C-alpha cells in the first residue's frame, strides 16, 4: 500500500505541522485500523516510508515462551481502502 507523500508535504506547509508529527499520527492511526482487522497480531507496528509513501505492517513473531524472535510483513490485503479512510480522519 502506498500513500501520496506530496499531499502530506503540502499539508505540512499549509498547516505548519511537522512531517514527523503527521507521519507519527498516520502510523498510529493505521496501527489502530490494523488491530481492527480479523487475524491481527497483538504485537505489531506500522512503518511509513517517508520517501516512497509505502506503508507496511510488521508483526512480531514470538516463540512458545512469548519471546520475540523476529518480525514479518503482515499488511492485510485491501488495507489501502482502510488506510484512506483513516488518513482522512487524521487530516480532520
Buried (B, 14 or more C-beta within 10 A) or exposed (E): BEBEBEEBEEBBEEEEEEBEEBBEBBBEBBBEBBEEBEEBBEEBBBBBEBEEBBBBBBBBEBEEEEEEEEBEEBBBEEBEEBBEEBBEEBEE
